[in-house]
């Protein structure tokens, strides 16, 4: 391999001081393409005679001391990495949850995912494996927590990775894609693999009931639940949070009690060929047909990360929470952010301390005191529901949460959207 054009991408519009000083400017800042955060690297390397391009999004808390999970986000047929980045908006979740997002570019027209019509002479499995090696050279990544998700054909490709790169990919997610019928009979996975599916019932491009050499969604679920030795543990109807989108969502969860290799399925009733929670301004039509309705009841990025974060390689053991005494003090970015009902704020204490955690307006007015007491060393999390001390709903806007001990002071921004 040869690394070429390895340089960060910096674009205008990244003045953070102006964001702090003005809520209006902050909203405009959020509406920009996400690589304007100046946290995006654009780079490429030559693999098997072809130059392969990709973006890497680094969250604000990325550093060279703590290993960070990696999520591949694969674009669809006839689409590109920049469209997938701006459409899915996964960077927003990555920035608050703390993981690297990698947007690789397929050789046109799309990924060699093992179905008819995909480019047969392109070794995309080898490319993505080499990309993991390349990332390890340039970033501090957790090689046990590398995941793949994809939209449409990118979902197909994620299944191929689950079958052929099972020793490097800890879990996968498929949004509006499916599995090629070839891999139902020829999947080479040797270890249980957690799988999440999100699919619209009215998807006319990748039909729910399958087409061509594409499996139906029930067939895919049957395959992976059998492979992972799962049983259905629950089926629920999720709240209809967006009554104007014409969609509702049902969630089915399958789990094996021995290895926790779960399968989860979000069935989007009336949903189309879309990425729930995505920015439809970047995906209004598709060359193969109408995209249909976009669900606002779930955010695919949040659901994917909440699924991925439970798993790592080595038998797909669930990730254990580190209960050891923290080294130093640390305040984390709230999650989710932005939020519309409730958000969680977490911090570490090195030793017993008098702790103050307060929500304040940008003008410095106290809104809510979450913590005002002595606490022993450890890890803590508190939720804020967007209400003030009197239980009144606060208006949409930018707020700060201030954290103070005898030895440490920090403050961070968050955005409440009603």
C-alpha positions as CSV (number, residue, x, y, z in Angstrom):
1,X,0.0,0.0,0.0
2,X,1.0,3.6,-0.6
3,X,-0.5,6.5,1.3
4,X,-1.1,9.6,-0.8
5,X,-2.8,12.9,-0.3
6,X,-3.0,12.4,3.4
7,X,-4.0,15.8,4.7
8,X,-6.8,17.4,6.8
9,X,-9.6,19.2,5.0
10,X,-10.3,22.7,6.4
11,X,-13.1,24.8,5.0
12,X,-14.5,28.2,5.9
13,X,-17.2,28.7,8.5
14,X,-15.6,27.2,11.6
15,X,-15.2,30.1,14.0
16,X,-16.4,28.6,17.3
17,X,-16.3,32.0,19.1
18,X,-19.0,33.2,16.9
19,X,-21.1,30.1,17.7
20,X,-20.8,30.7,21.4
21,X,-21.7,34.4,21.0
22,X,-24.9,34.0,19.0
23,X,-27.6,31.4,18.9
24,X,-28.6,32.5,15.4
25,X,-25.1,31.9,14.1
26,X,-25.0,28.5,15.9
27,X,-28.1,27.4,14.0
28,X,-26.6,28.5,10.8
29,X,-23.4,26.6,11.7
30,X,-25.4,23.4,12.3
31,X,-27.0,23.7,8.8
32,X,-23.6,23.6,7.1
33,X,-22.2,20.4,5.6
34,X,-20.6,18.6,8.5
35,X,-17.1,18.7,7.2
36,X,-17.1,22.4,8.0
37,X,-16.4,21.4,11.6
38,X,-12.7,21.2,10.5
39,X,-12.6,17.7,12.0
40,X,-12.7,15.9,8.6
41,X,-9.7,14.3,7.0
42,X,-9.9,13.5,3.3
43,X,-7.3,11.0,2.1
44,X,-6.7,8.1,-0.2
45,X,-4.3,5.2,-0.9
46,X,-3.6,2.9,-3.8
47,X,-5.0,-0.6,-3.5
48,X,-4.6,-3.2,-6.2
49,X,-3.8,-0.5,-8.8
50,X,-6.8,1.7,-7.9
51,X,-6.8,4.9,-5.9
52,X,-9.3,4.6,-3.1
53,X,-10.7,7.7,-1.4
54,X,-12.3,8.1,2.0
55,X,-13.2,10.7,4.6
56,X,-12.5,10.3,8.3
57,X,-14.6,12.3,10.8
58,X,-12.8,12.9,14.2
59,X,-15.1,13.9,17.1
60,X,-14.1,16.7,19.3
61,X,-12.9,14.4,22.1
62,X,-10.5,12.5,19.8
63,X,-7.0,12.3,21.1
64,X,-3.9,10.2,20.8
65,X,-4.1,8.6,24.2
66,X,-7.6,6.9,24.3
67,X,-8.4,4.3,21.7
68,X,-11.6,5.1,19.9
69,X,-14.2,2.9,18.1
70,X,-14.6,3.1,14.3
71,X,-17.8,3.0,12.3
72,X,-17.7,2.5,8.5
73,X,-20.7,4.3,6.9
74,X,-21.1,3.0,3.3
75,X,-23.0,4.9,0.6
76,X,-25.6,3.5,-1.8
77,X,-25.6,2.6,-5.5
78,X,-24.7,5.6,-7.8
79,X,-24.1,7.7,-4.6
80,X,-20.9,9.0,-3.1
81,X,-19.2,9.4,0.3
82,X,-20.0,13.1,0.7
83,X,-23.7,12.5,-0.1
84,X,-23.9,9.7,2.5
85,X,-22.1,11.9,5.1
86,X,-24.5,14.8,4.6
87,X,-27.6,12.7,4.2
88,X,-27.1,10.4,7.2
89,X,-25.8,13.1,9.5
90,X,-23.9,10.5,11.6
91,X,-21.2,13.0,12.5
92,X,-23.6,14.7,14.9
93,X,-23.9,11.5,17.0
94,X,-20.2,10.6,16.6
95,X,-19.3,14.1,17.9
96,X,-21.2,13.6,21.2
97,X,-20.9,9.8,21.6
98,X,-17.2,9.7,20.7
99,X,-16.4,7.5,17.8
100,X,-14.6,7.9,14.4
101,X,-16.8,7.7,11.3
102,X,-15.2,6.6,8.1
103,X,-16.9,7.2,4.7
104,X,-15.1,5.2,2.0
105,X,-15.8,5.7,-1.7
106,X,-16.8,2.7,-3.9
107,X,-15.6,2.3,-7.5
108,X,-18.5,3.5,-9.6
109,X,-21.3,2.4,-9.7
110,X,-21.1,0.8,-6.3
111,X,-19.8,-1.8,-3.9
112,X,-18.9,-5.3,-5.1
113,X,-21.3,-6.8,-2.6
114,X,-21.8,-10.2,-4.3
115,X,-25.1,-9.5,-6.2
116,X,-25.7,-9.3,-10.0
117,X,-24.7,-5.9,-11.4
118,X,-22.0,-5.2,-8.8
119,X,-18.5,-4.7,-10.3
120,X,-17.0,-8.2,-10.2
121,X,-13.3,-7.2,-10.6
122,X,-13.2,-4.9,-7.6
123,X,-11.9,-6.3,-4.3
124,X,-13.9,-4.2,-1.9
125,X,-13.5,-6.6,1.0
126,X,-9.7,-6.4,0.6
127,X,-9.9,-2.6,0.3
128,X,-11.9,-2.2,3.5
129,X,-9.6,-4.6,5.3
130,X,-6.6,-2.6,4.1
131,X,-8.4,0.6,5.2
132,X,-8.6,-0.8,8.8
133,X,-4.8,-1.3,8.7
134,X,-4.3,2.2,7.3
135,X,-6.5,3.8,10.0
136,X,-4.5,2.0,12.6
137,X,-1.3,3.6,11.3
138,X,-2.7,7.2,11.4
139,X,-5.3,7.1,14.2
140,X,-5.6,5.7,17.7
141,X,-8.4,3.2,17.1
142,X,-9.8,0.3,19.1
143,X,-9.3,-2.7,16.8
144,X,-11.8,-4.7,18.8
145,X,-14.6,-2.2,18.2
146,X,-14.8,-1.7,14.4
147,X,-18.3,-1.7,12.9
148,X,-19.9,-1.3,9.5
149,X,-23.2,0.2,8.5
150,X,-24.5,1.2,5.1
151,X,-27.4,2.6,3.2
152,X,-29.0,0.6,0.4
153,X,-26.1,-1.1,-1.5
154,X,-23.9,-0.1,1.5
155,X,-26.2,-2.4,3.6
156,X,-25.6,-5.2,1.1
157,X,-21.8,-4.6,1.5
158,X,-22.0,-4.6,5.3
159,X,-23.5,-8.2,5.1
160,X,-20.6,-9.3,2.9
161,X,-18.2,-7.9,5.5
162,X,-20.0,-9.8,8.2
163,X,-19.5,-13.0,6.2
164,X,-16.0,-12.4,4.9
165,X,-14.3,-10.0,7.4
166,X,-15.9,-11.6,10.5
167,X,-12.6,-11.5,12.4
168,X,-12.3,-7.7,12.1
169,X,-15.9,-6.3,12.1
170,X,-17.6,-6.5,15.5
171,X,-21.2,-5.8,14.4
172,X,-23.1,-4.4,11.3
173,X,-26.2,-2.4,10.6
174,X,-28.2,-2.3,7.3
175,X,-30.5,0.7,6.5
176,X,-32.7,0.1,3.4
177,X,-30.6,-2.7,2.0
178,X,-30.7,-6.4,2.3
179,X,-28.5,-9.5,1.9
180,X,-27.6,-11.1,-1.4
181,X,-29.0,-14.6,-1.8
182,X,-25.5,-16.0,-2.5
183,X,-24.4,-15.3,1.0
184,X,-27.4,-17.0,2.6
185,X,-25.8,-20.3,1.4
186,X,-22.1,-19.2,1.3
187,X,-21.5,-17.0,4.3
188,X,-18.1,-17.7,5.7
189,X,-18.6,-16.1,9.2
190,X,-17.0,-18.1,11.9
191,X,-18.3,-16.2,14.9
192,X,-21.7,-14.9,16.0
193,X,-22.2,-11.4,14.5
194,X,-24.7,-8.8,16.0
195,X,-26.9,-7.4,13.2
196,X,-29.3,-4.4,13.1
197,X,-31.8,-3.9,10.3
198,X,-33.9,-0.8,9.5
199,X,-36.2,-1.2,6.5
200,X,-39.4,0.5,5.2
201,X,-42.3,-1.6,4.3
202,X,-43.1,0.5,1.2
203,X,-39.5,0.6,-0.1
204,X,-39.9,0.3,-3.9
205,X,-36.1,0.3,-4.6
206,X,-35.1,-2.5,-2.3
207,X,-38.4,-4.3,-1.7
208,X,-39.2,-5.6,1.8
209,X,-40.1,-9.0,0.2
210,X,-37.0,-9.2,-1.9
211,X,-36.4,-9.2,-5.6
212,X,-33.8,-10.5,-8.2
213,X,-31.0,-12.1,-6.2
214,X,-31.9,-10.1,-3.1
215,X,-33.3,-11.7,0.0
216,X,-36.5,-10.7,1.7
217,X,-36.0,-8.9,5.0
218,X,-37.8,-11.8,6.9
219,X,-35.3,-14.2,5.3
220,X,-32.3,-12.1,6.4
221,X,-33.7,-12.0,10.0
222,X,-34.3,-15.7,9.9
223,X,-30.7,-16.4,8.7
224,X,-29.0,-14.2,11.3
225,X,-31.2,-15.3,14.3
226,X,-30.4,-18.9,13.4
227,X,-26.7,-18.2,12.9
228,X,-26.5,-16.3,16.2
229,X,-28.7,-18.9,18.0
230,X,-31.2,-16.1,19.0
231,X,-34.7,-16.2,20.2
232,X,-37.2,-13.3,19.9
233,X,-37.2,-11.5,23.3
234,X,-39.6,-8.7,22.6
235,X,-41.7,-6.8,20.0
236,X,-42.9,-3.3,20.6
237,X,-44.5,-0.3,18.8
238,X,-42.3,2.8,19.3
239,X,-43.9,6.2,20.0
240,X,-45.2,8.1,17.0
241,X,-42.9,11.1,17.6
242,X,-43.5,12.7,14.2
243,X,-47.2,12.5,13.4
244,X,-46.7,14.4,10.1
245,X,-44.3,11.8,8.5
246,X,-47.0,9.3,7.7
247,X,-44.9,6.5,9.3
248,X,-44.8,4.4,12.5
249,X,-42.1,2.1,13.7
250,X,-42.1,-1.4,15.2
251,X,-39.0,-2.8,16.9
252,X,-38.2,-6.5,17.2
253,X,-35.3,-7.7,19.3
254,X,-33.7,-11.2,19.2
255,X,-31.1,-12.2,21.7
256,X,-29.0,-15.3,22.6
257,X,-28.4,-15.6,26.3
258,X,-25.0,-17.2,25.9
259,X,-23.0,-14.8,23.7
260,X,-25.3,-11.7,23.4
261,X,-25.1,-11.7,19.6
262,X,-28.3,-9.8,19.1
263,X,-30.4,-9.2,16.0
264,X,-32.6,-6.1,16.1
265,X,-35.1,-5.0,13.4
266,X,-36.9,-1.7,13.1
267,X,-39.8,-2.1,10.7
268,X,-40.8,1.3,9.4
269,X,-44.5,1.1,8.5
270,X,-45.2,3.1,5.3
271,X,-41.5,4.0,5.2
272,X,-39.6,4.2,1.9
273,X,-36.1,3.9,0.7
274,X,-34.7,6.3,3.3
275,X,-32.4,6.8,6.3
276,X,-34.7,7.6,9.2
277,X,-33.7,10.9,10.8
278,X,-31.6,11.8,7.7
279,X,-31.5,15.2,6.0
280,X,-33.7,14.6,2.9
281,X,-32.3,17.8,1.3
282,X,-29.3,15.6,0.3
283,X,-31.4,12.7,-1.1
284,X,-34.6,13.8,-2.8
285,X,-34.6,11.2,-5.6
286,X,-32.9,8.0,-6.7
287,X,-32.1,6.9,-10.3
288,X,-33.9,3.6,-9.7
289,X,-37.2,5.1,-8.5
290,X,-39.1,7.2,-5.8
291,X,-37.6,7.1,-2.4
292,X,-40.9,7.3,-0.5
293,X,-41.5,8.5,3.1
294,X,-38.8,9.5,5.5
295,X,-39.5,8.5,9.1
296,X,-39.0,11.1,11.9
297,X,-39.9,8.7,14.7
298,X,-36.4,7.3,15.1
299,X,-32.9,8.5,14.3
300,X,-31.0,5.8,12.5
301,X,-27.6,7.1,13.7
302,X,-28.6,7.0,17.4
303,X,-30.2,3.5,17.1
304,X,-27.1,2.2,15.2
305,X,-24.6,3.5,17.8
306,X,-26.8,2.4,20.7
307,X,-26.6,-1.1,19.2
308,X,-23.0,-1.1,18.2
309,X,-21.6,0.2,21.5
310,X,-22.6,-3.0,23.3
311,X,-20.3,-5.2,21.3
312,X,-16.7,-5.9,20.5
313,X,-14.7,-8.7,18.9
314,X,-13.6,-11.8,20.8
315,X,-16.8,-13.7,20.9
316,X,-19.0,-10.6,20.6
317,X,-18.9,-10.1,24.4
318,X,-20.8,-7.1,25.5
319,X,-18.7,-4.1,26.5
320,X,-18.3,-3.8,30.3
321,X,-18.6,-0.4,32.0
322,X,-15.2,0.4,33.6
323,X,-15.9,0.8,37.3
324,X,-12.3,1.5,38.3
325,X,-11.5,4.7,40.0
326,X,-10.9,7.3,37.3
327,X,-7.5,8.8,36.8
328,X,-8.1,12.6,36.9
329,X,-11.3,14.6,36.5
330,X,-13.3,14.7,33.2
331,X,-16.6,16.3,32.0
332,X,-18.1,14.7,28.9
333,X,-20.3,16.2,26.2
334,X,-24.0,15.6,26.8
335,X,-25.7,13.0,24.7
336,X,-27.8,13.3,22.7
337,X,-27.0,16.7,21.5
338,X,-29.0,18.5,20.1
339,X,-31.9,17.0,22.1
340,X,-35.7,17.6,22.3
341,X,-36.8,16.0,25.6
342,X,-33.9,14.6,27.7
343,X,-30.2,14.5,27.6
344,X,-27.5,12.8,29.8
345,X,-24.5,14.5,31.3
346,X,-21.6,12.4,32.6
347,X,-18.4,13.0,34.4
348,X,-15.5,11.3,36.3
349,X,-14.2,12.2,39.8
350,X,-10.7,11.2,40.7
351,X,-11.4,11.5,44.5
352,X,-14.1,12.6,46.8
353,X,-15.1,16.1,45.9
354,X,-17.7,18.8,46.5
355,X,-19.5,18.8,43.1
356,X,-21.6,21.5,41.5
357,X,-23.3,20.8,38.2
358,X,-25.5,23.6,36.9
359,X,-27.5,24.4,33.7
360,X,-27.2,28.1,32.8
361,X,-28.4,30.3,29.9
362,X,-25.9,31.9,27.6
363,X,-26.4,35.1,29.6
364,X,-25.3,33.3,32.8
365,X,-28.8,32.9,34.4
366,X,-29.1,29.8,36.5
367,X,-31.7,27.4,35.0
368,X,-31.3,24.2,37.0
369,X,-28.9,22.8,39.6
370,X,-28.4,19.1,39.0
371,X,-25.8,18.4,41.6
372,X,-24.7,20.3,44.7
373,X,-23.1,17.9,47.2
374,X,-20.0,15.9,48.1
375,X,-19.5,12.7,46.0
376,X,-16.9,9.9,46.3
377,X,-14.5,9.0,43.5
378,X,-16.2,7.4,40.6
379,X,-18.2,7.7,37.4
380,X,-21.5,9.7,37.4
381,X,-24.4,10.5,35.0
382,X,-27.3,12.8,35.4
383,X,-30.2,13.6,33.1
384,X,-31.8,17.0,32.3
385,X,-35.3,17.1,31.0
386,X,-35.2,20.6,29.7
387,X,-37.1,22.1,32.7
388,X,-36.1,24.8,35.1
389,X,-36.1,24.7,38.9
390,X,-39.8,25.3,39.0
391,X,-40.6,22.5,36.5
392,X,-41.3,24.8,33.6
393,X,-40.3,23.9,30.1
394,X,-37.3,25.9,28.8
395,X,-37.4,27.4,25.4
396,X,-35.4,26.1,22.5
397,X,-31.9,27.5,22.5
398,X,-28.3,27.1,23.4
399,X,-27.5,26.3,27.1
400,X,-24.3,25.7,29.0
401,X,-23.7,23.1,31.7
402,X,-21.0,24.2,34.2
403,X,-19.1,21.6,36.3
404,X,-17.0,22.6,39.3
405,X,-15.0,20.8,42.1
406,X,-12.2,22.1,44.3
407,X,-9.7,20.9,41.8
408,X,-11.4,21.1,38.4
409,X,-13.7,23.4,36.4
410,X,-15.2,22.8,33.0
411,X,-18.1,24.0,30.9
412,X,-19.8,22.7,27.7
413,X,-22.5,23.8,25.3
414,X,-25.8,21.9,24.4
415,X,-28.7,22.7,22.2
416,X,-32.3,22.2,23.2
417,X,-34.8,21.9,20.3
418,X,-38.5,21.8,21.1
